[in-house]
Amino acid sequence: MIAFHSNSRQHAALAPEFERALRGFDLADDDAAARAMAAFETSLASYAGVGHAVGVASGTDAVTIALNCFSLPPGGEVITCDFGFYATAAAIVRAGFQPVFVDTAPDSYLMDPARVAEAITPQTVAIVAVHLFGEALPLTPLADLAREHGIALIEDCAQALGARDGDRPVGTVGAASAVSFNWTKHLGSQSNAGAVLTNDAQLAEMALALRSYGSTGGFRHDWLGLNSRINPFEALILDVKLPHLDGWIDRRAALAARYDRNFDGSPVGVPFSHAPGRHAHHKYTIRVADRDGLHAHLLERGVTTMACYPYLLHEHGAFDHHPHRAEPAPNAAALTGSVLALPVFPELTDDEIDGISELILGYVKEHS
Ligand SMILES: *Cc1c(COP(=O)(O)O)cnc(C)c1O
């Protein structure tokens, strides 16, 4: 039985460190929670290479709060990619804006900056750049567009903490960025947590207010904030895990390279080659003709895979009753029918990767 994602091997190895951290938390000390939160925020800002990290309850809240930090006109258009995870688009709507969905670049899982440029109108207020599957988007063209048009660039790094575009870490180019520590992410909490990253002290102050009922104190609420502070126990756990993240990403890269080699010369479409930088390998996503058949075949043999993602974002019923615009997205539409993400968590063994690869190669040979 190989799960699509599991933390159990990782957490078993870290159990003594977790216990030490949790035992050090004094429940009788009113300041213990704030200290645990602040300690993790300091570690995270330093790891990410930004001035400020503000811990929040989830990645969804992080995207929402990042968007609301700028006091942008309500109802404005926010451009993002039509191929991706629901939460990005939901956060745009929740933050009070209209999503505008654009296509992926050819031979890529990532948003096409050329399509972003075409989609900008006088109503555009922001771009949300999603570093999907752990791969950094080319940030220079997006940062140039944002500057030229006076709009905000927000990076959704929920799948990409630790990745780099060239030598620039994701999360450091956009004015504000969002991270997720949902338990399935490559830096996972026990359930949910997230953070807003920024180099701008004023935006950080705003994010702090927005995670705390939109108030800076004294029961005065100047902004429509959330109640979304990071859980202090999750902060403790994450602070233990963060120093291991780079090693885990390296191990994911080794597993991804092993899959690549195993699939070489076969009809399996391996992840597109990408620009120089560092891939976080949050997901290892292949493309195959009979995706649903392969998924079922693997499941019967004890391997769980996931179609990431089977629908374009604008196709979800959730957005039917909210204003949005979907630009033509033929590249992204082609992906939705063929993509399948394979297990790639760092505690998998080489033998397990080879076993999964063999099952896949056997199936595609029979069905092509
Ligand atoms: C997971 C994810 C989110 C949302 O994060 P949560 O912590 O699950 O709320 C946002 N954007 C992307 C790209 C994600 O993968």
The ligand as an SDF file (V2000), in Angstrom:
LIG
                    3D

 15 15  0  0  0  0  0  0  0  0999 V2000
   -3.0340   24.1570   -0.9320 C   0  0  0  0  0  0  0  0  0  0  0  0
   -3.0870   25.3650   -1.7760 C   0  0  0  0  0  0  0  0  0  0  0  0
   -3.7090   26.5360   -1.3310 C   0  0  0  0  0  0  0  0  0  0  0  0
   -4.4930   26.6070   -0.0650 C   0  0  0  0  0  0  0  0  0  0  0  0
   -3.7830   26.2710    1.0810 O   0  0  0  0  0  0  0  0  0  0  0  0
   -4.5610   25.6570    2.3440 P   0  0  0  0  0  0  0  0  0  0  0  0
   -3.5460   25.7100    3.4160 O   0  0  0  0  0  0  0  0  0  0  0  0
   -4.9520   24.2600    1.9790 O   0  0  0  0  0  0  0  0  0  0  0  0
   -5.7430   26.5220    2.6050 O   0  0  0  0  0  0  0  0  0  0  0  0
   -3.6360   27.6560   -2.1350 C   0  0  0  0  0  0  0  0  0  0  0  0
   -3.0110   27.6280   -3.3320 N   0  0  0  0  0  0  0  0  0  0  0  0
   -2.4280   26.5050   -3.8040 C   0  0  0  0  0  0  0  0  0  0  0  0
   -1.7170   26.5590   -5.1180 C   0  0  0  0  0  0  0  0  0  0  0  0
   -2.4600   25.3360   -3.0480 C   0  0  0  0  0  0  0  0  0  0  0  0
   -1.8850   24.2300   -3.5320 O   0  0  0  0  0  0  0  0  0  0  0  0
  1  2  1  0
  2  3  1  0
  2 14  2  0
  3  4  1  0
  3 10  2  0
  4  5  1  0
  5  6  1  0
  6  7  2  0
  6  8  1  0
  6  9  1  0
 10 11  1  0
 11 12  2  0
 12 13  1  0
 12 14  1  0
 14 15  1  0
M  END
$$$$
